């Protein structure tokens, strides 16, 4: 399919206006109209409902959205792979949940770039659902996530158990609820376990779905939140954050999922072994931290 059709569809979907989409794409409004009409003819469904206020996507339009995004992504990756310089013979397409960047993905990527100059990296962050879907479609080679799922031609290996501990910007004891508590969205498993502890009639004053943002927030505003040990261990050691005593840590398993065919390559098995060794060391550091600060 013409990639310009998919780009135009996504522009209209985002801005809900043909004129605005034309400005973004640097084409005429009639070109946008022609492309959308052509796309609807090819699909055999109306993708947008036109009205005086603009346009609204139909059910078919919403259904087509992930496929349009996938088409653009595959095209971009194909262009990147076929234009690799001679000295970089391999493109490694890897994704991760946003919360797994600091102290996991970042360290792994650094080691790859330092020790394997023949590998070019394409790195993206997405939700676990998107990561699993992209692996199944072959869009990614590998992905780091909390919620790995069985897929045809996709293998997944356990790396280590993540420990999320409650820390505060000021020393405090255990309480049923704290007014300056920030809830960090660490995924569905964390949400279910956390719900068992949260009073039913109290909503956290602030909820953030990004770990790094949440850490920056409580450092600026004050308060407490749950974070993986890897994100806060140095700050606790320096006295910038304090472990709240008497609170159990939450545990989440970290996994690496990857296309099975990668194990037949020369470069991927050692790269995977590097990650597994990092995970082993991280697990040991987690145990040591919990022991030092009496985390249950």
C-alpha positions in Angstrom: 0.0 0.0 0.0 1.2 3.6 -0.7 2.8 4.7 2.6 1.5 8.3 2.0 -2.0 7.0 2.4 -1.3 5.7 5.8 0.5 8.9 6.8 -2.4 11.0 5.6 -4.9 8.8 7.5 -3.0 9.2 10.8 -2.7 12.9 10.3 -6.4 13.3 9.8 -7.1 11.0 12.7 -4.9 13.1 15.0 -6.2 16.5 14.0 -9.8 15.7 13.0 -9.5 18.2 10.2 -8.5 17.9 6.5 -7.1 21.4 6.3 -4.9 21.0 9.4 -3.7 17.6 8.1 -2.8 19.2 4.8 -0.7 21.8 6.6 1.1 19.2 8.6 1.8 17.0 5.5 2.7 20.1 3.4 0.1 19.2 0.7 -3.1 20.7 -0.5 -6.5 20.0 1.2 -7.7 18.4 -2.1 -4.7 16.0 -2.0 -5.7 14.9 1.5 -9.3 14.4 0.4 -8.2 12.4 -2.6 -5.9 10.2 -0.5 -8.6 9.4 2.1 -11.1 8.7 -0.6 -8.6 6.3 -2.3 -7.9 4.6 1.0 -11.6 4.1 1.7 -12.1 2.7 -1.8 -9.3 0.2 -1.2 -10.5 -0.9 2.2 -14.1 -0.8 1.2 -15.2 1.0 4.4 -15.8 4.6 5.4 -13.0 5.6 7.7 -14.2 9.1 8.6 -17.6 10.9 9.0 -17.4 14.4 7.6 -19.4 17.3 9.2 -19.1 21.0 9.6 -17.0 20.8 12.7 -14.5 18.5 11.0 -14.2 14.8 10.8 -14.7 11.9 13.2 -13.3 8.4 12.8 -15.8 5.6 12.2 -15.5 2.2 13.9 -13.6 1.0 10.8 -11.3 4.0 11.2 -10.5 3.2 14.8 -9.9 -0.4 13.8 -7.5 0.6 11.0 -5.4 2.8 13.2 -3.0 0.2 14.6 -2.5 -1.3 11.1 -1.6 2.2 9.7 0.8 2.8 12.6 2.4 -0.6 11.9 2.7 0.1 8.2 4.6 3.3 8.9 6.8 1.6 11.5 7.7 -1.3 9.2 8.5 1.1 6.4 10.8 3.2 8.6 12.6 0.1 9.9 13.0 -1.3 6.4 14.6 2.0 5.2 16.9 2.0 8.2 18.0 -1.6 7.7 18.7 -1.4 4.0 20.7 1.8 4.4 23.1 0.5 7.2 26.7 1.5 6.6 29.1 -1.2 5.7 30.8 -1.2 9.1 27.4 -1.9 10.8 26.0 -5.1 9.3 23.2 -5.8 11.8 20.1 -3.8 12.9 18.8 -4.9 16.3 15.2 -3.8 16.8 14.4 -3.8 20.5 11.6 -2.5 22.6 11.0 -2.1 26.3 8.4 -0.9 28.7 9.3 2.7 29.8 9.8 1.7 33.4 12.6 -0.7 32.4 14.9 1.8 30.8 16.9 3.0 33.9 19.3 0.4 35.2 18.2 -2.3 32.8 17.7 -1.4 29.2 20.0 1.6 29.4 22.9 -0.6 30.8 22.3 -3.3 28.2 22.3 -0.9 25.3 25.5 0.8 26.6 27.3 -2.5 26.7 26.2 -3.4 23.2 27.3 -0.1 21.8 30.7 -0.3 23.5 31.5 -3.9 22.7 29.7 -4.7 19.5 30.3 -1.8 17.0 28.8 -3.9 14.1 25.3 -3.6 15.6 23.0 -0.6 14.9 20.1 -0.2 17.4 16.5 0.8 17.0 15.0 1.3 20.4 11.4 2.1 21.3 9.3 2.2 24.4 5.8 0.8 24.4 3.3 -0.9 26.6 3.5 -4.7 27.1 0.5 -5.3 24.8 2.2 -3.4 22.0 5.5 -5.1 22.6 4.0 -8.5 22.4 2.1 -7.6 19.3 5.2 -6.2 17.6 7.1 -9.3 18.4 4.4 -11.5 17.0 4.5 -9.4 13.8 8.3 -9.5 13.6 8.5 -5.7 13.9 10.9 -6.1 16.9 13.7 -8.6 17.4 13.4 -8.5 21.2 11.7 -6.7 24.0 12.1 -6.2 27.7 8.9 -6.3 29.7 7.1 -7.3 32.8 4.3 -9.1 31.0 5.8 -11.6 28.5 3.3 -13.9 26.7 3.7 -17.1 24.6 3.7 -16.4 20.9 4.5 -18.5 17.9 8.2 -18.2 17.0 8.8 -16.0 20.0 10.9 -17.3 23.0 10.9 -15.6 26.4 13.4 -16.0 29.3 13.0 -15.0 32.9 15.7 -12.4 33.9 15.1 -11.5 37.6 12.5 -10.4 40.1 12.1 -6.7 40.4 11.6 -5.3 43.9 9.5 -2.2 44.3 10.0 -0.5 47.7 8.2 2.4 49.3 10.5 5.4 49.8 9.9 8.9 51.0 11.6 12.3 50.7 11.5 12.7 54.5 11.8 10.0 57.2 8.4 8.7 58.2 6.9 5.6 59.8 4.3 3.2 58.5 0.8 4.7 58.2 -2.5 3.4 56.8 -2.4 6.2 54.2 -0.2 9.2 53.6 -1.5 12.5 52.2 1.6 13.1 50.1 1.6 9.6 48.5 2.0 9.4 44.7 0.7 6.3 43.0 3.0 5.1 40.2 1.4 2.8 37.5 3.8 -0.2 37.3 1.4 -2.4 35.4 -1.7 -4.6 36.0 0.0 -7.0 38.5 1.2 -4.1 40.7 -2.2 -2.4 40.4 -4.0 -5.6 41.7 -1.6 -6.1 44.6 -1.6 -2.4 45.5 -5.4 -2.4 45.6 -5.3 -4.8 48.5 -3.5 -2.2 50.6 -5.2 1.0 49.5 -8.2 2.2 51.5 -11.2 1.9 49.2 -12.5 5.4 49.9 -9.2 7.2 49.2 -7.9 8.1 45.8 -4.2 9.1 45.6 -3.8 12.8 45.1 -1.4 12.2 42.2 -1.1 9.3 39.8 1.7 9.0 37.3 2.2 6.2 34.7 6.0 6.9 34.2 8.5 5.9 36.8 11.2 8.5 35.9 8.6 11.3 35.9 7.2 10.1 39.3 10.7 10.1 40.8 11.4 13.6 39.6 8.0 14.7 40.9 8.4 13.5 44.5 12.0 14.9 44.5 10.5 18.3 43.6 7.2 18.2 45.5 8.0 15.8 48.3 6.2 12.7 49.4 6.5 9.0 48.8 6.0 6.3 46.2 7.0 2.8 45.2 10.1 2.5 42.9 12.3 -0.4 41.8 15.5 -0.7 43.9 17.6 0.1 40.8 16.1 3.5 40.5 16.5 4.7 44.1 19.3 2.7 45.8 22.0 5.4 45.2 19.6 8.1 46.5 18.8 6.1 49.6 22.5 5.5 50.3 23.2 9.3 50.0 20.3 10.1 52.3 18.2 11.8 49.6 15.4 9.3 50.0 14.3 7.1 52.9 12.9 3.6 52.9 9.6 3.5 54.8 10.0 0.8 57.4 7.7 -2.1 58.0 6.3 -2.0 54.4 6.5 -5.1 52.2 8.1 -4.7 48.8 6.2 -5.6 45.7 7.8 -8.1 43.4 7.5 -8.1 39.6 9.2 -10.5 37.2 11.3 -9.0 34.3 11.5 -11.0 31.1 13.3 -10.8 27.7 11.2 -11.9 24.7 12.9 -12.5 21.4 12.4 -14.0 18.0 13.5 -17.7 18.1 15.5 -17.4 14.9 17.9 -15.0 16.5 19.5 -17.9 18.4 20.8 -19.1 15.0 22.8 -15.9 14.5 26.3 -15.4 15.7 25.7 -12.0 17.4 22.6 -12.5 19.5 23.5 -15.4 21.9 26.4 -13.4 23.4 24.3 -10.3 23.6 21.6 -12.3 25.4 24.2 -13.7 27.8 25.4 -10.2 28.6 21.8 -9.3 29.6 21.4 -12.4 31.7 24.6 -11.7 33.6 23.4 -8.1 34.2 20.2 -9.5 35.5 22.0 -11.9 37.9 24.1 -9.0 39.3 21.0 -6.9 39.7 19.2 -9.7 41.6 22.2 -9.9 44.0 22.1 -6.1 44.5 18.4 -6.2 45.3 19.0 -8.9 47.9 21.8 -6.8 49.5 19.7 -3.7 49.5 16.7 -5.4 51.2 19.0 -6.8 53.8 20.8 -3.5 54.5 17.5 -1.5 54.9 15.4 -4.2 56.4 12.9 -4.4 53.5 10.5 -7.3 53.9 
